Amino acid sequence: MGRAQRPVPRSGVKRFRHPVVGDLTLTFGALDLAADAGLRISAYTAEPGTQSDDALRLLATWAATLDQVAPAAGR
């Protein structure tokens, strides 16, 4: 007999370690998709004004900068 599976939480807090910005503490919410069993959409956010919020903003500007540079490199 297999091990009992624990239900996957639909919301909560997760901690991550990013190689550039370090530790992130993010809240998440998950939504199961009714159209396709087994698929789920998850959204992660940082509490405003926290170090994690600052880190996500830094990563967003970094990604936006890379998007602007990449097309120019292909010319």
mmCIF file as gemmi writes it, N, C-alpha and C atoms, coordinates in Angstrom:
data_model
loop_
_atom_site.group_PDB
_atom_site.id
_atom_site.type_symbol
_atom_site.label_atom_id
_atom_site.label_alt_id
_atom_site.label_comp_id
_atom_site.label_asym_id
_atom_site.label_entity_id
_atom_site.label_seq_id
_atom_site.pdbx_PDB_ins_code
_atom_site.Cartn_x
_atom_site.Cartn_y
_atom_site.Cartn_z
_atom_site.occupancy
_atom_site.B_iso_or_equiv
_atom_site.pdbx_formal_charge
_atom_site.auth_seq_id
_atom_site.auth_asym_id
_atom_site.pdbx_PDB_model_num
ATOM 1 N N . MET Axp A 1 ? 0.852 -1.188 0 1 0 ? 1 A 1
ATOM 2 C CA . MET Axp A 1 ? 0 0 0 1 0 ? 1 A 1
ATOM 3 C C . MET Axp A 1 ? 0.889 1.24 0 1 0 ? 1 A 1
ATOM 4 N N . GLY Axp A 2 ? 0.546 2.244 -0.802 1 0 ? 2 A 1
ATOM 5 C CA . GLY Axp A 2 ? 1.339 3.465 -0.923 1 0 ? 2 A 1
ATOM 6 C C . GLY Axp A 2 ? 1.139 4.403 0.247 1 0 ? 2 A 1
ATOM 7 N N . ARG Axp A 3 ? 2.048 5.342 0.33 1 0 ? 3 A 1
ATOM 8 C CA . ARG Axp A 3 ? 1.948 6.375 1.361 1 0 ? 3 A 1
ATOM 9 C C . ARG Axp A 3 ? 0.77 7.286 1.085 1 0 ? 3 A 1
ATOM 10 N N . ALA Axp A 4 ? 0.117 7.73 2.126 1 0 ? 4 A 1
ATOM 11 C CA . ALA Axp A 4 ? -0.991 8.682 1.975 1 0 ? 4 A 1
ATOM 12 C C . ALA Axp A 4 ? -0.437 10.018 1.502 1 0 ? 4 A 1
ATOM 13 N N . GLN Axp A 5 ? -1.087 10.624 0.519 1 0 ? 5 A 1
ATOM 14 C CA . GLN Axp A 5 ? -0.646 11.918 0.019 1 0 ? 5 A 1
ATOM 15 C C . GLN Axp A 5 ? -1.277 13.03 0.832 1 0 ? 5 A 1
ATOM 16 N N . ARG Axp A 6 ? -0.449 14.019 1.154 1 0 ? 6 A 1
ATOM 17 C CA . ARG Axp A 6 ? -0.967 15.192 1.854 1 0 ? 6 A 1
ATOM 18 C C . ARG Axp A 6 ? -1.576 16.137 0.832 1 0 ? 6 A 1
ATOM 19 N N . PRO Axp A 7 ? -2.648 16.815 1.195 1 0 ? 7 A 1
ATOM 20 C CA . PRO Axp A 7 ? -3.21 17.795 0.256 1 0 ? 7 A 1
ATOM 21 C C . PRO Axp A 7 ? -2.238 18.946 0.033 1 0 ? 7 A 1
ATOM 22 N N . VAL Axp A 8 ? -2.191 19.432 -1.187 1 0 ? 8 A 1
ATOM 23 C CA . VAL Axp A 8 ? -1.324 20.559 -1.53 1 0 ? 8 A 1
ATOM 24 C C . VAL Axp A 8 ? -2.017 21.838 -1.064 1 0 ? 8 A 1
ATOM 25 N N . PRO Axp A 9 ? -1.305 22.678 -0.295 1 0 ? 9 A 1
ATOM 26 C CA . PRO Axp A 9 ? -1.942 23.904 0.204 1 0 ? 9 A 1
ATOM 27 C C . PRO Axp A 9 ? -2.309 24.861 -0.924 1 0 ? 9 A 1
ATOM 28 N N . ARG Axp A 10 ? -3.421 25.561 -0.761 1 0 ? 10 A 1
ATOM 29 C CA . ARG Axp A 10 ? -3.888 26.538 -1.745 1 0 ? 10 A 1
ATOM 30 C C . ARG Axp A 10 ? -3.363 27.934 -1.473 1 0 ? 10 A 1
ATOM 31 N N . SER Axp A 11 ? -2.846 28.157 -0.276 1 0 ? 11 A 1
ATOM 32 C CA . SER Axp A 11 ? -2.263 29.455 0.056 1 0 ? 11 A 1
ATOM 33 C C . SER Axp A 11 ? -1.294 29.275 1.212 1 0 ? 11 A 1
ATOM 34 N N . GLY Axp A 12 ? -0.427 30.268 1.374 1 0 ? 12 A 1
ATOM 35 C CA . GLY Axp A 12 ? 0.533 30.202 2.459 1 0 ? 12 A 1
ATOM 36 C C . GLY Axp A 12 ? 1.743 31.063 2.178 1 0 ? 12 A 1
ATOM 37 N N . VAL Axp A 13 ? 2.843 30.722 2.822 1 0 ? 13 A 1
ATOM 38 C CA . VAL Axp A 13 ? 4.107 31.447 2.681 1 0 ? 13 A 1
ATOM 39 C C . VAL Axp A 13 ? 5.185 30.449 2.287 1 0 ? 13 A 1
ATOM 40 N N . LYS Axp A 14 ? 6.001 30.837 1.313 1 0 ? 14 A 1
ATOM 41 C CA . LYS Axp A 14 ? 7.135 30.011 0.901 1 0 ? 14 A 1
ATOM 42 C C . LYS Axp A 14 ? 8.397 30.858 0.96 1 0 ? 14 A 1
ATOM 43 N N . ARG Axp A 15 ? 9.478 30.189 1.26 1 0 ? 15 A 1
ATOM 44 C CA . ARG Axp A 15 ? 10.785 30.858 1.292 1 0 ? 15 A 1
ATOM 45 C C . ARG Axp A 15 ? 11.649 30.281 0.182 1 0 ? 15 A 1
ATOM 46 N N . PHE Axp A 16 ? 12.346 31.171 -0.503 1 0 ? 16 A 1
ATOM 47 C CA . PHE Axp A 16 ? 13.212 30.799 -1.613 1 0 ? 16 A 1
ATOM 48 C C . PHE Axp A 16 ? 14.58 31.437 -1.402 1 0 ? 16 A 1
ATOM 49 N N . ARG Axp A 17 ? 15.594 30.852 -2.003 1 0 ? 17 A 1
ATOM 50 C CA . ARG Axp A 17 ? 16.925 31.477 -2.042 1 0 ? 17 A 1
ATOM 51 C C . ARG Axp A 17 ? 17.276 31.678 -3.508 1 0 ? 17 A 1
ATOM 52 N N . HIS Axp A 18 ? 17.342 32.945 -3.913 1 0 ? 18 A 1
ATOM 53 C CA . HIS Axp A 18 ? 17.677 33.283 -5.293 1 0 ? 18 A 1
ATOM 54 C C . HIS Axp A 18 ? 19.176 33.554 -5.37 1 0 ? 18 A 1
ATOM 55 N N . PRO Axp A 19 ? 19.844 33.074 -6.434 1 0 ? 19 A 1
ATOM 56 C CA . PRO Axp A 19 ? 21.296 33.239 -6.503 1 0 ? 19 A 1
ATOM 57 C C . PRO Axp A 19 ? 21.778 34.692 -6.603 1 0 ? 19 A 1
ATOM 58 N N . VAL Axp A 20 ? 20.919 35.599 -7.04 1 0 ? 20 A 1
ATOM 59 C CA . VAL Axp A 20 ? 21.335 37.001 -7.18 1 0 ? 20 A 1
ATOM 60 C C . VAL Axp A 20 ? 20.875 37.85 -5.997 1 0 ? 20 A 1
ATOM 61 N N . VAL Axp A 21 ? 19.612 37.743 -5.616 1 0 ? 21 A 1
ATOM 62 C CA . VAL Axp A 21 ? 19.07 38.638 -4.591 1 0 ? 21 A 1
ATOM 63 C C . VAL Axp A 21 ? 18.966 38.004 -3.208 1 0 ? 21 A 1
ATOM 64 N N . GLY Axp A 22 ? 19.264 36.731 -3.095 1 0 ? 22 A 1
ATOM 65 C CA . GLY Axp A 22 ? 19.263 36.083 -1.778 1 0 ? 22 A 1
ATOM 66 C C . GLY Axp A 22 ? 17.898 35.567 -1.366 1 0 ? 22 A 1
ATOM 67 N N . ASP Axp A 23 ? 17.645 35.632 -0.06 1 0 ? 23 A 1
ATOM 68 C CA . ASP Axp A 23 ? 16.426 35.052 0.51 1 0 ? 23 A 1
ATOM 69 C C . ASP Axp A 23 ? 15.186 35.866 0.16 1 0 ? 23 A 1
ATOM 70 N N . LEU Axp A 24 ? 14.129 35.153 -0.213 1 0 ? 24 A 1
ATOM 71 C CA . LEU Axp A 24 ? 12.827 35.756 -0.513 1 0 ? 24 A 1
ATOM 72 C C . LEU Axp A 24 ? 11.767 35.047 0.319 1 0 ? 24 A 1
ATOM 73 N N . THR Axp A 25 ? 10.885 35.82 0.915 1 0 ? 25 A 1
ATOM 74 C CA . THR Axp A 25 ? 9.722 35.269 1.611 1 0 ? 25 A 1
ATOM 75 C C . THR Axp A 25 ? 8.501 35.777 0.861 1 0 ? 25 A 1
ATOM 76 N N . LEU Axp A 26 ? 7.76 34.855 0.253 1 0 ? 26 A 1
ATOM 77 C CA . LEU Axp A 26 ? 6.641 35.219 -0.609 1 0 ? 26 A 1
ATOM 78 C C . LEU Axp A 26 ? 5.362 34.53 -0.158 1 0 ? 26 A 1
ATOM 79 N N . THR Axp A 27 ? 4.258 35.266 -0.225 1 0 ? 27 A 1
ATOM 80 C CA . THR Axp A 27 ? 2.959 34.642 -0.001 1 0 ? 27 A 1
ATOM 81 C C . THR Axp A 27 ? 2.466 34.109 -1.337 1 0 ? 27 A 1
ATOM 82 N N . PHE Axp A 28 ? 1.668 33.048 -1.297 1 0 ? 28 A 1
ATOM 83 C CA . PHE Axp A 28 ? 1.168 32.481 -2.543 1 0 ? 28 A 1
ATOM 84 C C . PHE Axp A 28 ? -0.286 32.085 -2.414 1 0 ? 28 A 1
ATOM 85 N N . GLY Axp A 29 ? -0.921 32.046 -3.566 1 0 ? 29 A 1
ATOM 86 C CA . GLY Axp A 29 ? -2.273 31.534 -3.693 1 0 ? 29 A 1
ATOM 87 C C . GLY Axp A 29 ? -2.322 30.654 -4.926 1 0 ? 29 A 1
ATOM 88 N N . ALA Axp A 30 ? -3.048 29.558 -4.853 1 0 ? 30 A 1
ATOM 89 C CA . ALA Axp A 30 ? -3.122 28.625 -5.973 1 0 ? 30 A 1
ATOM 90 C C . ALA Axp A 30 ? -4.576 28.396 -6.353 1 0 ? 30 A 1
ATOM 91 N N . LEU Axp A 31 ? -4.792 28.216 -7.643 1 0 ? 31 A 1
ATOM 92 C CA . LEU Axp A 31 ? -6.127 28.006 -8.187 1 0 ? 31 A 1
ATOM 93 C C . LEU Axp A 31 ? -6.082 26.796 -9.109 1 0 ? 31 A 1
ATOM 94 N N . ASP Axp A 32 ? -6.881 25.783 -8.788 1 0 ? 32 A 1
ATOM 95 C CA . ASP Axp A 32 ? -6.975 24.617 -9.659 1 0 ? 32 A 1
ATOM 96 C C . ASP Axp A 32 ? -7.798 24.97 -10.889 1 0 ? 32 A 1
ATOM 97 N N . LEU Axp A 33 ? -7.35 24.507 -12.051 1 0 ? 33 A 1
ATOM 98 C CA . LEU Axp A 33 ? -8.061 24.777 -13.294 1 0 ? 33 A 1
ATOM 99 C C . LEU Axp A 33 ? -9.116 23.711 -13.532 1 0 ? 33 A 1
ATOM 100 N N . ALA Axp A 34 ? -10.365 24.128 -13.592 1 0 ? 34 A 1
ATOM 101 C CA . ALA Axp A 34 ? -11.464 23.18 -13.767 1 0 ? 34 A 1
ATOM 102 C C . ALA Axp A 34 ? -11.43 22.523 -15.14 1 0 ? 34 A 1
ATOM 103 N N . ALA Axp A 35 ? -10.892 23.206 -16.135 1 0 ? 35 A 1
ATOM 104 C CA . ALA Axp A 35 ? -10.894 22.684 -17.503 1 0 ? 35 A 1
ATOM 105 C C . ALA Axp A 35 ? -9.925 21.525 -17.694 1 0 ? 35 A 1
ATOM 106 N N . ASP Axp A 36 ? -8.929 21.398 -16.811 1 0 ? 36 A 1
ATOM 107 C CA . ASP Axp A 36 ? -7.93 20.345 -16.991 1 0 ? 36 A 1
ATOM 108 C C . ASP Axp A 36 ? -7.467 19.853 -15.62 1 0 ? 36 A 1
ATOM 109 N N . ALA Axp A 37 ? -7.907 18.664 -15.255 1 0 ? 37 A 1
ATOM 110 C CA . ALA Axp A 37 ? -7.572 18.107 -13.942 1 0 ? 37 A 1
ATOM 111 C C . ALA Axp A 37 ? -6.058 18.015 -13.784 1 0 ? 37 A 1
ATOM 112 N N . GLY Axp A 38 ? -5.581 18.402 -12.63 1 0 ? 38 A 1
ATOM 113 C CA . GLY Axp A 38 ? -4.158 18.314 -12.333 1 0 ? 38 A 1
ATOM 114 C C . GLY Axp A 38 ? -3.379 19.575 -12.634 1 0 ? 38 A 1
ATOM 115 N N . LEU Axp A 39 ? -3.982 20.538 -13.315 1 0 ? 39 A 1
ATOM 116 C CA . LEU Axp A 39 ? -3.28 21.794 -13.584 1 0 ? 39 A 1
ATOM 117 C C . LEU Axp A 39 ? -3.68 22.839 -12.555 1 0 ? 39 A 1
ATOM 118 N N . ARG Axp A 40 ? -2.709 23.659 -12.186 1 0 ? 40 A 1
ATOM 119 C CA . ARG Axp A 40 ? -2.927 24.673 -11.16 1 0 ? 40 A 1
ATOM 120 C C . ARG Axp A 40 ? -2.142 25.916 -11.527 1 0 ? 40 A 1
ATOM 121 N N . ILE Axp A 41 ? -2.732 27.073 -11.273 1 0 ? 41 A 1
ATOM 122 C CA . ILE Axp A 41 ? -2.052 28.358 -11.445 1 0 ? 41 A 1
ATOM 123 C C . ILE Axp A 41 ? -1.695 28.864 -10.046 1 0 ? 41 A 1
ATOM 124 N N . SER Axp A 42 ? -0.461 29.273 -9.885 1 0 ? 42 A 1
ATOM 125 C CA . SER Axp A 42 ? -0.008 29.815 -8.603 1 0 ? 42 A 1
ATOM 126 C C . SER Axp A 42 ? 0.518 31.228 -8.814 1 0 ? 42 A 1
ATOM 127 N N . ALA Axp A 43 ? 0.218 32.099 -7.871 1 0 ? 43 A 1
ATOM 128 C CA . ALA Axp A 43 ? 0.717 33.477 -7.901 1 0 ? 43 A 1
ATOM 129 C C . ALA Axp A 43 ? 1.47 33.738 -6.605 1 0 ? 43 A 1
ATOM 130 N N . TYR Axp A 44 ? 2.654 34.33 -6.74 1 0 ? 44 A 1
ATOM 131 C CA . TYR Axp A 44 ? 3.497 34.652 -5.593 1 0 ? 44 A 1
ATOM 132 C C . TYR Axp A 44 ? 3.656 36.16 -5.505 1 0 ? 44 A 1
ATOM 133 N N . THR Axp A 45 ? 3.569 36.685 -4.29 1 0 ? 45 A 1
ATOM 134 C CA . THR Axp A 45 ? 3.755 38.116 -4.073 1 0 ? 45 A 1
ATOM 135 C C . THR Axp A 45 ? 4.578 38.334 -2.803 1 0 ? 45 A 1
ATOM 136 N N . ALA Axp A 46 ? 5.202 39.486 -2.749 1 0 ? 46 A 1
ATOM 137 C CA . ALA Axp A 46 ? 5.935 39.887 -1.547 1 0 ? 46 A 1
ATOM 138 C C . ALA Axp A 46 ? 5.126 40.956 -0.825 1 0 ? 46 A 1
ATOM 139 N N . GLU Axp A 47 ? 5.227 40.964 0.475 1 0 ? 47 A 1
ATOM 140 C CA . GLU Axp A 47 ? 4.56 42.011 1.252 1 0 ? 47 A 1
ATOM 141 C C . GLU Axp A 47 ? 5.207 43.35 0.909 1 0 ? 47 A 1
ATOM 142 N N . PRO Axp A 48 ? 4.399 44.385 0.643 1 0 ? 48 A 1
ATOM 143 C CA . PRO Axp A 48 ? 4.953 45.698 0.298 1 0 ? 48 A 1
ATOM 144 C C . PRO Axp A 48 ? 5.899 46.22 1.379 1 0 ? 48 A 1
ATOM 145 N N . GLY Axp A 49 ? 6.996 46.83 0.919 1 0 ? 49 A 1
ATOM 146 C CA . GLY Axp A 49 ? 7.943 47.449 1.839 1 0 ? 49 A 1
ATOM 147 C C . GLY Axp A 49 ? 8.942 46.495 2.472 1 0 ? 49 A 1
ATOM 148 N N . THR Axp A 50 ? 8.883 45.208 2.131 1 0 ? 50 A 1
ATOM 149 C CA . THR Axp A 50 ? 9.814 44.246 2.718 1 0 ? 50 A 1
ATOM 150 C C . THR Axp A 50 ? 11.056 44.094 1.849 1 0 ? 50 A 1
ATOM 151 N N . GLN Axp A 51 ? 12.058 43.434 2.384 1 0 ? 51 A 1
ATOM 152 C CA . GLN Axp A 51 ? 13.267 43.15 1.624 1 0 ? 51 A 1
ATOM 153 C C . GLN Axp A 51 ? 12.93 42.269 0.418 1 0 ? 51 A 1
ATOM 154 N N . SER Axp A 52 ? 11.98 41.365 0.571 1 0 ? 52 A 1
ATOM 155 C CA . SER Axp A 52 ? 11.565 40.507 -0.544 1 0 ? 52 A 1
ATOM 156 C C . SER Axp A 52 ? 10.904 41.326 -1.646 1 0 ? 52 A 1
ATOM 157 N N . ASP Axp A 53 ? 10.136 42.339 -1.276 1 0 ? 53 A 1
ATOM 158 C CA . ASP Axp A 53 ? 9.517 43.239 -2.25 1 0 ? 53 A 1
ATOM 159 C C . ASP Axp A 53 ? 10.597 43.98 -3.039 1 0 ? 53 A 1
ATOM 160 N N . ASP Axp A 54 ? 11.584 44.5 -2.332 1 0 ? 54 A 1
ATOM 161 C CA . ASP Axp A 54 ? 12.695 45.195 -2.996 1 0 ? 54 A 1
ATOM 162 C C . ASP Axp A 54 ? 13.433 44.25 -3.947 1 0 ? 54 A 1
ATOM 163 N N . ALA Axp A 55 ? 13.657 43.011 -3.508 1 0 ? 55 A 1
ATOM 164 C CA . ALA Axp A 55 ? 14.377 42.038 -4.332 1 0 ? 55 A 1
ATOM 165 C C . ALA Axp A 55 ? 13.597 41.696 -5.599 1 0 ? 55 A 1
ATOM 166 N N . LEU Axp A 56 ? 12.281 41.519 -5.488 1 0 ? 56 A 1
ATOM 167 C CA . LEU Axp A 56 ? 11.475 41.22 -6.677 1 0 ? 56 A 1
ATOM 168 C C . LEU Axp A 56 ? 11.471 42.399 -7.648 1 0 ? 56 A 1
ATOM 169 N N . ARG Axp A 57 ? 11.426 43.605 -7.114 1 0 ? 57 A 1
ATOM 170 C CA . ARG Axp A 57 ? 11.469 44.793 -7.985 1 0 ? 57 A 1
ATOM 171 C C . ARG Axp A 57 ? 12.814 44.871 -8.714 1 0 ? 57 A 1
ATOM 172 N N . LEU Axp A 58 ? 13.888 44.549 -8.012 1 0 ? 58 A 1
ATOM 173 C CA . LEU Axp A 58 ? 15.202 44.543 -8.644 1 0 ? 58 A 1
ATOM 174 C C . LEU Axp A 58 ? 15.239 43.505 -9.77 1 0 ? 58 A 1
ATOM 175 N N . LEU Axp A 59 ? 14.737 42.312 -9.508 1 0 ? 59 A 1
ATOM 176 C CA . LEU Axp A 59 ? 14.711 41.277 -10.538 1 0 ? 59 A 1
ATOM 177 C C . LEU Axp A 59 ? 13.84 41.686 -11.724 1 0 ? 59 A 1
ATOM 178 N N . ALA Axp A 60 ? 12.738 42.369 -11.468 1 0 ? 60 A 1
ATOM 179 C CA . ALA Axp A 60 ? 11.859 42.814 -12.559 1 0 ? 60 A 1
ATOM 180 C C . ALA Axp A 60 ? 12.558 43.842 -13.438 1 0 ? 60 A 1
ATOM 181 N N . THR Axp A 61 ? 13.287 44.78 -12.835 1 0 ? 61 A 1
ATOM 182 C CA . THR Axp A 61 ? 13.99 45.78 -13.647 1 0 ? 61 A 1
ATOM 183 C C . THR Axp A 61 ? 15.139 45.136 -14.404 1 0 ? 61 A 1
ATOM 184 N N . TRP Axp A 62 ? 15.785 44.165 -13.796 1 0 ? 62 A 1
ATOM 185 C CA . TRP Axp A 62 ? 16.866 43.44 -14.446 1 0 ? 62 A 1
ATOM 186 C C . TRP Axp A 62 ? 16.339 42.688 -15.668 1 0 ? 62 A 1
ATOM 187 N N . ALA Axp A 63 ? 15.202 42.015 -15.511 1 0 ? 63 A 1
ATOM 188 C CA . ALA Axp A 63 ? 14.59 41.281 -16.626 1 0 ? 63 A 1
ATOM 189 C C . ALA Axp A 63 ? 14.168 42.242 -17.731 1 0 ? 63 A 1
ATOM 190 N N . ALA Axp A 64 ? 13.61 43.382 -17.367 1 0 ? 64 A 1
ATOM 191 C CA . ALA Axp A 64 ? 13.187 44.362 -18.368 1 0 ? 64 A 1
ATOM 192 C C . ALA Axp A 64 ? 14.388 44.897 -19.132 1 0 ? 64 A 1
ATOM 193 N N . THR Axp A 65 ? 15.493 45.112 -18.449 1 0 ? 65 A 1
ATOM 194 C CA . THR Axp A 65 ? 16.716 45.591 -19.095 1 0 ? 65 A 1
ATOM 195 C C . THR Axp A 65 ? 17.23 44.539 -20.081 1 0 ? 65 A 1
ATOM 196 N N . LEU Axp A 66 ? 17.228 43.279 -19.687 1 0 ? 66 A 1
ATOM 197 C CA . LEU Axp A 66 ? 17.673 42.202 -20.575 1 0 ? 66 A 1
ATOM 198 C C . LEU Axp A 66 ? 16.781 42.097 -21.812 1 0 ? 66 A 1
ATOM 199 N N . ASP Axp A 67 ? 15.469 42.302 -21.646 1 0 ? 67 A 1
ATOM 200 C CA . ASP Axp A 67 ? 14.537 42.269 -22.784 1 0 ? 67 A 1
ATOM 201 C C . ASP Axp A 67 ? 14.856 43.379 -23.781 1 0 ? 67 A 1
ATOM 202 N N . GLN Axp A 68 ? 15.272 44.534 -23.295 1 0 ? 68 A 1
ATOM 203 C CA . GLN Axp A 68 ? 15.588 45.663 -24.174 1 0 ? 68 A 1
ATOM 204 C C . GLN Axp A 68 ? 16.909 45.446 -24.895 1 0 ? 68 A 1
ATOM 205 N N . VAL Axp A 69 ? 17.856 44.797 -24.255 1 0 ? 69 A 1
ATOM 206 C CA . VAL Axp A 69 ? 19.172 44.583 -24.846 1 0 ? 69 A 1
ATOM 207 C C . VAL Axp A 69 ? 19.143 43.441 -25.841 1 0 ? 69 A 1
ATOM 208 N N . ALA Axp A 70 ? 18.389 42.382 -25.589 1 0 ? 70 A 1
ATOM 209 C CA . ALA Axp A 70 ? 18.383 41.191 -26.449 1 0 ? 70 A 1
ATOM 210 C C . ALA Axp A 70 ? 18.009 41.48 -27.902 1 0 ? 70 A 1
ATOM 211 N N . PRO Axp A 71 ? 16.943 42.25 -28.211 1 0 ? 71 A 1
ATOM 212 C CA . PRO Axp A 71 ? 16.632 42.516 -29.624 1 0 ? 71 A 1
ATOM 213 C C . PRO Axp A 71 ? 17.745 43.279 -30.325 1 0 ? 71 A 1
ATOM 214 N N . ALA Axp A 72 ? 18.415 44.192 -29.634 1 0 ? 72 A 1
ATOM 215 C CA . ALA Axp A 72 ? 19.484 44.975 -30.251 1 0 ? 72 A 1
ATOM 216 C C . ALA Axp A 72 ? 20.669 44.088 -30.617 1 0 ? 72 A 1
ATOM 217 N N . ALA Axp A 73 ? 20.892 43.057 -29.852 1 0 ? 73 A 1
ATOM 218 C CA . ALA Axp A 73 ? 22.028 42.155 -30.117 1 0 ? 73 A 1
ATOM 219 C C . ALA Axp A 73 ? 21.823 41.357 -31.394 1 0 ? 73 A 1
ATOM 220 N N . GLY Axp A 74 ? 20.567 41.159 -31.809 1 0 ? 74 A 1
ATOM 221 C CA . GLY Axp A 74 ? 20.272 40.366 -32.991 1 0 ? 74 A 1
ATOM 222 C C . GLY Axp A 74 ? 20.385 41.159 -34.29 1 0 ? 74 A 1
ATOM 223 N N . ARG Axp A 75 ? 20.618 42.453 -34.227 1 0 ? 75 A 1
ATOM 224 C CA . ARG Axp A 75 ? 20.69 43.306 -35.435 1 0 ? 75 A 1
ATOM 225 C C . ARG Axp A 75 ? 21.969 43.107 -36.186 1 0 ? 75 A 1
